[in-house]
Amino acid sequence: MWAQPHNVKGLRNVTASLAQLQTATRAAVIDGPGSTETALRQQVASGQPLPELVALVDKIRSRAYAITDADVDALRARYNDDQLFELIVAAAVGAAEERLRAAQDAVEAACG
């Protein structure tokens, strides 16, 4: 059984601060201007990329440590370095958002 934290209000304040940072990060990385279309970055962040990006995005979301130069090089004929950077960061931010939501749900369930 988990013990209830002494300062649940403080935990909620931290959660609110994290939400502001997450919103600003998403606005800059996914929803803002870039070398790739906003809609494409949004698809990548949500884990639903175009077919040619599925392998890379799935690796970023599940096992980023396993990405190799070959994974990125396979996309160089279609995307330039700036576009690849944006797509990789969008995938990472999307995965982080998903994990943050899961963590927040777990804390909320434990704290009530």
ROFI-654889 format. One record per residue (C-alpha): x, z, y; residue number from 1; residue in one letter. Coordinates in pm, whole numbers, padded with zeros to 5 digits. Example, Ala and Ser with C-alpha at 12.3 -4.5 7.8 and 13.67 -1.06 7.14 Angstrom:
<recs>
+--------+--------+--------+-----+------+
|     xx |     zz |     yy | pos | code |
+--------+--------+--------+-----+------+
|  01230 |  00780 | -00450 |   1 |    A |
|  01367 |  00714 | -00106 |   2 |    S |
+--------+--------+--------+-----+------+
</recs>
This chain:
<recs>
+--------+--------+--------+-----+------+
|     xx |     zz |     yy | pos | code |
+--------+--------+--------+-----+------+
|  00000 |  00000 |  00000 |   1 |    M |
|  00132 | -00096 |  00344 |   2 |    W |
|  00148 |  00168 |  00613 |   3 |    A |
| -00025 |  00078 |  00937 |   4 |    Q |
|  00226 |  00031 |  01221 |   5 |    P |
|  00217 |  00303 |  01487 |   6 |    H |
|  00201 |  00053 |  01770 |   7 |    N |
| -00048 | -00220 |  01675 |   8 |    V |
| -00110 | -00294 |  02043 |   9 |    K |
|  00263 | -00359 |  02092 |  10 |    G |
|  00260 | -00591 |  01791 |  11 |    L |
| -00027 | -00787 |  01943 |  12 |    R |
|  00165 | -00816 |  02272 |  13 |    N |
|  00462 | -00961 |  02085 |  14 |    V |
|  00228 | -01202 |  01907 |  15 |    T |
|  00086 | -01314 |  02242 |  16 |    A |
|  00436 | -01371 |  02379 |  17 |    S |
|  00528 | -01573 |  02070 |  18 |    L |
|  00215 | -01781 |  02115 |  19 |    A |
|  00319 | -01868 |  02471 |  20 |    Q |
|  00665 | -01973 |  02355 |  21 |    L |
|  00518 | -02173 |  02068 |  22 |    Q |
|  00278 | -02352 |  02303 |  23 |    T |
|  00558 | -02440 |  02544 |  24 |    A |
|  00781 | -02561 |  02260 |  25 |    T |
|  00504 | -02778 |  02119 |  26 |    R |
|  00428 | -02923 |  02462 |  27 |    A |
|  00792 | -03019 |  02513 |  28 |    A |
|  00877 | -03142 |  02164 |  29 |    V |
|  00558 | -03287 |  02021 |  30 |    I |
|  00305 | -03352 |  02296 |  31 |    D |
|  00539 | -03447 |  02579 |  32 |    G |
|  00703 | -03778 |  02663 |  33 |    P |
|  00967 | -03917 |  02431 |  34 |    G |
|  01124 | -04219 |  02267 |  35 |    S |
|  00858 | -04211 |  01996 |  36 |    T |
|  00484 | -04221 |  02043 |  37 |    E |
|  00320 | -03881 |  02089 |  38 |    T |
|  00075 | -03960 |  01807 |  39 |    A |
|  00363 | -04027 |  01566 |  40 |    L |
|  00530 | -03695 |  01652 |  41 |    R |
|  00196 | -03519 |  01606 |  42 |    Q |
|  00152 | -03680 |  01263 |  43 |    Q |
|  00504 | -03576 |  01163 |  44 |    V |
|  00452 | -03220 |  01288 |  45 |    A |
|  00129 | -03190 |  01091 |  46 |    S |
|  00304 | -03300 |  00772 |  47 |    G |
|  00116 | -03631 |  00759 |  48 |    Q |
|  00377 | -03888 |  00862 |  49 |    P |
|  00382 | -04263 |  00813 |  50 |    L |
|  00476 | -04363 |  00457 |  51 |    P |
|  00835 | -04453 |  00549 |  52 |    E |
|  00888 | -04100 |  00686 |  53 |    L |
|  00728 | -03904 |  00401 |  54 |    V |
|  01049 | -03836 |  00206 |  55 |    A |
|  01239 | -03707 |  00509 |  56 |    L |
|  00951 | -03503 |  00652 |  57 |    V |
|  00874 | -03346 |  00314 |  58 |    D |
|  01239 | -03244 |  00279 |  59 |    K |
|  01245 | -03097 |  00629 |  60 |    I |
|  00930 | -02897 |  00560 |  61 |    R |
|  01027 | -02771 |  00215 |  62 |    S |
|  01404 | -02778 |  00173 |  63 |    R |
|  01586 | -02879 |  00488 |  64 |    A |
|  01918 | -02767 |  00337 |  65 |    Y |
|  01898 | -03067 |  00101 |  66 |    A |
|  01885 | -03338 |  00369 |  67 |    I |
|  02175 | -03579 |  00349 |  68 |    T |
|  02314 | -03852 |  00571 |  69 |    D |
|  02162 | -04099 |  00329 |  70 |    A |
|  01813 | -03961 |  00399 |  71 |    D |
|  01857 | -04030 |  00770 |  72 |    V |
|  02050 | -04355 |  00725 |  73 |    D |
|  01761 | -04497 |  00522 |  74 |    A |
|  01552 | -04490 |  00842 |  75 |    L |
|  01809 | -04632 |  01085 |  76 |    R |
|  01682 | -04989 |  01045 |  77 |    A |
|  01346 | -04879 |  01187 |  78 |    R |
|  01436 | -04592 |  01424 |  79 |    Y |
|  01723 | -04537 |  01668 |  80 |    N |
|  01913 | -04209 |  01699 |  81 |    D |
|  01689 | -04071 |  01977 |  82 |    D |
|  01376 | -04149 |  01779 |  83 |    Q |
|  01516 | -03996 |  01460 |  84 |    L |
|  01613 | -03682 |  01651 |  85 |    F |
|  01262 | -03648 |  01793 |  86 |    E |
|  01100 | -03700 |  01454 |  87 |    L |
|  01330 | -03453 |  01281 |  88 |    I |
|  01268 | -03188 |  01548 |  89 |    V |
|  00892 | -03255 |  01538 |  90 |    A |
|  00893 | -03202 |  01161 |  91 |    A |
|  01090 | -02879 |  01199 |  92 |    A |
|  00863 | -02747 |  01475 |  93 |    V |
|  00555 | -02836 |  01269 |  94 |    G |
|  00694 | -02651 |  00969 |  95 |    A |
|  00780 | -02351 |  01188 |  96 |    A |
|  00427 | -02345 |  01332 |  97 |    E |
|  00281 | -02345 |  00982 |  98 |    E |
|  00505 | -02056 |  00877 |  99 |    R |
|  00428 | -01863 |  01197 | 100 |    L |
|  00054 | -01896 |  01135 | 101 |    R |
|  00099 | -01773 |  00778 | 102 |    A |
|  00303 | -01475 |  00898 | 103 |    A |
|  00051 | -01390 |  01168 | 104 |    Q |
| -00233 | -01409 |  00917 | 105 |    D |
| -00044 | -01177 |  00682 | 106 |    A |
|  00026 | -00925 |  00958 | 107 |    V |
| -00333 | -00938 |  01077 | 108 |    E |
| -00460 | -00886 |  00722 | 109 |    A |
| -00226 | -00590 |  00675 | 110 |    A |
| -00300 | -00430 |  01012 | 111 |    C |
| -00665 | -00511 |  01046 | 112 |    G |
+--------+--------+--------+-----+------+
</recs>
